[in-house]
Amino acid sequence: MTTIALNKGFSAATAIVNPIVNFFEGFGKAVIMARGAEANYKIAEDLRHEYPDMSVPAIAAMLNDRLRKEVYGD
């Protein structure tokens, strides 16, 4: 009887905590993407000579695609 009560209590706590953890994981990834996108634009300006046929926004988009794959595992 005690085991059943503990398991029910644990599953209830897990049901409450998991959405909170998922929210903060998503929020953390969003912060990483925002800061990374800003940094990538600044880096893209420095990489203009490496990619002379691309514009700065195009280079930044390429870098952001790579960042998104790293952060979200796309």
C-alpha positions as CSV (number, residue, x, y, z in Angstrom):
1,M,0.0,0.0,0.0
2,T,2.8,2.4,0.8
3,T,4.5,1.7,-2.5
4,I,1.3,2.5,-4.4
5,A,1.0,5.8,-2.5
6,L,4.6,6.7,-3.2
7,N,4.3,5.9,-6.9
8,K,1.2,8.0,-7.2
9,G,2.8,10.9,-5.3
10,F,5.9,10.6,-7.4
11,S,4.0,10.6,-10.7
12,A,2.0,13.6,-9.6
13,A,5.2,15.5,-8.8
14,T,6.7,14.5,-12.1
15,A,3.6,15.7,-13.9
16,I,4.0,19.1,-12.3
17,V,7.7,19.4,-12.6
18,N,8.2,18.2,-16.2
19,P,6.3,21.1,-17.8
20,I,8.2,23.6,-15.8
21,V,11.5,22.0,-16.8
22,N,10.4,21.8,-20.4
23,F,9.5,25.5,-20.3
24,F,12.9,26.6,-19.0
25,E,14.7,24.3,-21.5
26,G,12.8,26.0,-24.3
27,F,13.4,29.4,-22.9
28,G,17.2,28.6,-22.6
29,K,17.3,27.5,-26.2
30,A,15.5,30.7,-27.3
31,V,18.1,32.8,-25.4
32,I,21.0,30.9,-27.0
33,M,19.4,31.4,-30.5
34,A,18.8,35.2,-29.9
35,R,22.4,35.8,-28.7
36,G,23.8,33.6,-31.4
37,A,21.9,35.4,-34.1
38,E,23.2,38.7,-32.9
39,A,26.8,37.4,-32.8
40,N,26.4,35.7,-36.2
41,Y,25.4,39.0,-37.8
42,K,28.5,40.7,-36.4
43,I,30.7,37.8,-37.5
44,A,29.1,37.9,-41.0
45,E,30.3,41.4,-41.4
46,D,33.9,40.1,-40.7
47,L,33.4,37.2,-43.1
48,R,32.5,39.3,-46.1
49,H,35.9,38.8,-47.7
50,E,35.6,35.0,-47.3
51,Y,32.3,35.0,-49.2
52,P,32.6,37.8,-51.7
53,D,29.5,36.7,-53.7
54,M,27.2,36.7,-50.7
55,S,25.7,39.6,-48.8
56,V,26.1,40.1,-45.0
57,P,22.4,39.0,-44.3
58,A,23.0,35.9,-46.5
59,I,26.1,34.9,-44.6
60,A,24.3,35.6,-41.3
61,A,21.4,33.3,-42.4
62,M,23.9,30.6,-43.3
63,L,25.5,30.9,-39.8
64,N,22.1,30.9,-38.1
65,D,21.0,27.8,-39.9
66,R,24.1,26.0,-38.6
67,L,23.3,27.4,-35.1
68,R,19.7,26.2,-35.3
69,K,20.9,22.7,-36.2
70,E,23.2,22.6,-33.2
71,V,20.7,24.0,-30.7
72,Y,17.5,22.2,-31.8
73,G,19.1,19.2,-33.5
74,D,17.3,19.7,-36.8
